[in-house]
């Protein structure tokens, strides 16, 4: 598949369009040259009709200390390094298992992440720190998918608060992962931001959660870091961002550009998205199939909040809209921790 890339000083997009599958990636950084999100990962293996989407968000709090410099002298933090190492390890895990026909599982993915992070940590332990104390911390959210003539199936694997989603024309956006936090309520998580209870790190003291599912085609799978969905008033507004920009674009490249501009207008963080659309003839077909859903989300979830200025009105409206949206959004969300340690 031919992938087109466009880059600016603080953002980049990638697109690949072919019959039946289109891939799109968006990456932005808050501070130029110091973004802690890795670039999005999207792989597709033609002969097996399988692929991998992934996003990785290095944790700037626990991973904020400097660990080295690039060849051109740029200082890099543990968080910056961790997300890139996790991305590389994820790519190696998929490619090796595909080439050797090895089953992919939460445990094998966890071992690959630990190995990739420890290779880097081991190179510098004697110089920086003699302990692997929460070293190289990052989130990871990946979708290991297989597409057939009439449906797509997936294995969702994650640690932390980056998320995996399904987007379908009739039912809209559905969360496939469950944040590693004390609350699973997406509205609560937007406005309280509780600490994460589980993240990838070189010490190996983490679990990879796993959940499995399938959907008829056409359908869209996507992964996103919290910069995309964590700075909006309600969870439904993330779907609005996706569908509003889709409706206003006439090509896949234009959609990627509009998504980049949209997230930059509201986020307070780095933001990364990896997306695959299955079962559509071309971009016009994607836009047309989601047109009715875009109108519904605009009318029912975006417009009621527009123009409100009083905090009490915003809070009450937000709660009402969440109750309207929640059952559909959480339809496929795992009910508990299903991963391995």
N, C-alpha and C positions, 0 to 999 in steps of 0.2 A: 504494500500500500504506500502511495506517495504522500508524505506528510509535509505540509506547508507551515513555516514558522515565521512569526513576526515578533520583533522585540523592540522595546523602548528602554529608557534608562531604568525604569522601575517596574516593568511588566513584560510579559511575553505570552503569546498564544500559539497554539498548534492546531491544525485541522487536517483531516483526511476524509475525503468523501468518495464512496463507491457504492454501487448498488447493494442494498440490504444492510450495510453497516457504515456508519459514519463516526469518527472519533474527534473529540474536541478537548483541548486543555487550556486552562487559564492560570496564570501565576502572576501575582503582584506582591510587592514588598513595601512596607511602610517606610523603612529607612533605606535609602539607596545603598546597595552593596552589602547590606547586613540582614537581609531577609532570612528568618529562621525556618520558613517553609522550604522544603525541597521542591524542585520542579515536579509537576505531575507525572505520574507513570501511566502509560497506556501501551499495552502490547497486544498484538493479535496474531495468532498462529493459524495460517490459512488451512493447512491440511487437516488439522484437528478441530477447526472451527471453535477454538478456545482462546481465551485471552485474560489479561489482568489489567485492572484499573487500580490506582493507588495514590494516596496523598499522605504526607508526613510533615508534622509540625513540631519542630524542636522547641523544647520548653525553656524559655528565656529566664525564668526565675531560678530553678534548680540547675539549669545549664548555662548560666550567664557568664561564668568565668572564662577567661581567654585560654586557649589551648595551643595556639600556634599561629603561624602566618602562611599565607599563600606564597607562591613563587614571586609574585609582584609586590609582596610586602603587606598585603591586607591582613589585619588581625582577624582571627576566627574564634568564635565561642564554642563551648561544648554543645550548645543547642544547634547552632548552624551545622556543625560537623555531624551530629547525631542524625538529623533528618536526612542528610545526603547519604550517610552510611546505610541507614535503614532502606532508603530507596534502592541503592545498589544491591543490597542483600536480597531484597524482594525480587528484583529483576533476575538475579542469579538463581534464586529458588525456582522461579517459574521456568526459566530456560532449561535448567538442568533436569527438572522433573518431566518436562515435555520431551526433551531429547531422549531421556532414558526410560520413559514410560513409567515413572514412579508416581504413585498416588500422592496427592497433596492433602495435607491435614493441618489443623491448628498446631499440633505438636511439631511437625516438621518445619512449619513456618517459623515457629518460635526458635527452634534450634538454629535456623539459618540467620535470623536476626541477631541472636546472641553471638554466633560466630563472626558475623560481619562487624559488629560493634567492638567485640573484643580484639579483633585483629588490629583495629585502629588504636584502641585503648592500650594494648600491649606495646605498641611501638613507642608510646610516650610516657608510660608509667614511671620509668626511672627519672624522667626529666621533670615531671609535673607533680605527680601524686603517687604514693605507694599503695593507695586503696582504690578499689572500684566502687566507691560510695556514690550511688545514683549517678554514675558517670555516663555521659552521652545520653541524656533523657530525651525522648521524643514520643509523639503519638504515631500510630499507624492505622490506616483504614484501607483495606483492599477488597476488591471484588474479583474473585476467580470464577470466570463465567465460561459457559459452553452454549453455543447457539445452534439451533436446529431449524428446520424449514418453517415450523409454526410456533416455536417457543424458545425462550432463553432460560437456562437454569444457572444457579450461582452458589458459591460458597463465600459468605461474607466473613471476613477476619479482621479483628481490630483490637486495639488497646488504647485507652485514653478517650478524648472527646471529639476527635475527628469522626465523621459519619459517612455511612453508605446509604443510598437511596434508590428507590424505584420510582419512575415517573411514567404514568400511563394516561392515555387520553381521557378515559371515562372516569377514573378514580383519582387522578392527580398524584401528588407527591406522597410517598410512604417511606418512613424511616426503617431501614433494614438492620441497623445496629442499635446498641443501647449504651449510652455514655457510661463510662466508669466513674460514677459520681454517686453521692449519697441519694440524690433524687433522680428519678427517671422522667419527671414531668418537664417537657421541653419548654414550656412557658416559664416555669420556675428557674430552669437553668439559664434562660435568657437574662433574667433580671436579678438573680442572686449569685451566679457564677461560683458555685461551691468548688472546693479543691478536688482534683482527680484522685481516685483511689487506686489507680493501676495505670502505669505507663511503661513503655519499652525502655530498657536501659542496659548498659553493658554488665551490670552486676547480675543479671539473669533473674532477679526477683520480680517477675511479672508473669501474667498469663496472657495468652491469646484467646480471645473469645471467638466462638464460631457459630454461625447460623446459616441455614440452607433454605433455598426456595426456588421457585420457578414462576414464570409468567407467560401467557400467550403473547405473541407478537401482533402489532408493533409495540415496542416498549423502549424505554431509555433507562440505563443504569448510570449512576454517577456517585463519585466520592467527593467530599469537600472538607476542608479544614474550617475551624470555627470563624475565621475571618469572613466567610461567605454568609453564614447563617446566624452568627452570634451577636450581631449589632442591629437587629431589627426588632420592632415592637412585638411581633407575633411570629410563630413558626410558619404560618400561611404566607407571610410576606416573602419568605425565601422562594416559595413556589411562584409568587407573583413576579419576583425579579427574573426568574428563569423564563416564564411564559411571556411576560411583557417585552423583554428584549428579543425573544424568539419571534414574536408577532411583528416587531418593527424592523426585523432584518430580512433581506432578500437572498442572502447566501449564508453558508456556514461560517465563512470568514467574517462577515458582517455581524453575525450573532456573537462570535467570540469577542469582537471589538466592543460591541455594546455591553456584553457581560463585564468586560474589564472596566469600562467607564462606570457602569452602575455600581459595582462593588467598591470601586475607589471613592465613590461619592458618599458612602455611608460607613465603611468599615474603619475600625481603629487599630487594625492589625494587618499582618501579612494574610493573603488569601489565595487558596489554591483549589482548583476544581479539575477533575478528570471525568470525562463523559463518553459513553458509547450509545448510539442510537441504532436499534435493530429493527428490520422489517419495513423500512421506508424506501421508496424508489429514489428519492432525492430530497434536497432541503425543502423544496416547496411542499412536498408531501408531509414532512415533519410539521411544518408551520400550519398546514391546513388541518391536520388531524387534531392539533391542540388548540385550534382557534376558539371552539366553543368553551373549552375548559378555561382558557385565558380570560374570556369575557366573564365567566362565572366568578373566578377568583378576584378579578378586578372589582366586580360589583359587590360581592359578599364580604370581602376581606380587606381590600385596599381602600375603597372609597369611604366606608364608615369611619375610618381613622383619619382620613384627610381633613385638614382644617380644624381639628380639635386642638385646643390650647390649654384647657384646664386639666391638671393632672388627675383629678378625680374622674373626669369624663373619660380620659384616655384609659385609666385603669379599669373602669367598669366596662368600657367597650371592648377592651382587650380580653378580659375574662369571658365576656359573652361570645366573642368571635372564636376563642379557643375551644369553648364547649361545642360550638358548631363544627369545628374543623377536626377536633381531636380524634374521634373514633376512626375516621378514614385514614388520618395520618399515622396512627399507631397500629393499624390493622396487622401489619407484618412485623412489628417490633418484638424482639425476643422478650420473654417474660422474666428471665433470670439469666445469671451468668452460665454460659454453656461451654466455656473454654477449658483449656487444660493448663496445668502449671508444671 
